[in-house]
Amino acid sequence: MTQLHVDQLGKRYGAAPVFSGLCFTVAPGEFVAIMGDSGVGKSTLLNCLAGLDHWDAGRITHGSTDLGLLDDRQRALWRRAQVGFVFQAFHVLPHLDVAQNVALPLMLLGRNDAQRVQHMLAAVGLQDLGARLPQQLSGGQLQRVAIARALVHRPALLLADEPTGNLDPATAGRVLDLLHAQTRAHGAALVLATHSDAAAARADRVLRLSAEGIVG
């Protein structure tokens, strides 16, 4: 089980600071919600935590791995094995069907587990849609594909960017239950960026992000 630690993290775009001095830790099995105004850098922070974006100050460590010391290839390999990311824009692959999209993290790890894929599709209510292509799905269904894909390989670090933004309240509740259950069952650290008070209320802790830092 692996802890995520952020120490004095800072990010700038040109001369403009996005955030600075961010310090927090997420323990294995803990669910932390990040809240803040639009444009304050919640998505940017998640991208940094995943090693998808570069930062200008501070340190991010995941267990014994210091992300700042990894090159792009090493970060990609770390991310493949350790991270599940639910993107706000879904990022499903249009030429793969639903089941293939969900199976992609397992395929990249050289693991073939059709039963696990079907289990995840059922968990998000898509058990009958595995053969459909993404263009045949609604926005809410695509969001659930992205969630199943993020969870299928049981990652140690789960990052979710507004994962319930395209879902009705009942489905949003089920998805949050699933994320929470996976976090607990597999000792994952879950960081969720959200505007939703209902989603944040499920978290163990809520951190509020601003340009000056983080409170919580």
Secondary structure by P-SEA (a helix, b strand, c coil): cbbbbbcbbbbbcccccccccccccccccbbbbbbbcccccaaaaaaaaacccccccccccccccccccccaaaaaaaaaccbbbbcccccccccccaaaaaaaaaaaaccccaaaaaaaaaaaccccccccccccccaaaaaaaaaaaaccccccbbbbccccccccaaaaaaaaaaaaaaaaaabbbbbbbbccaaaaaaccbbbbbccccccc
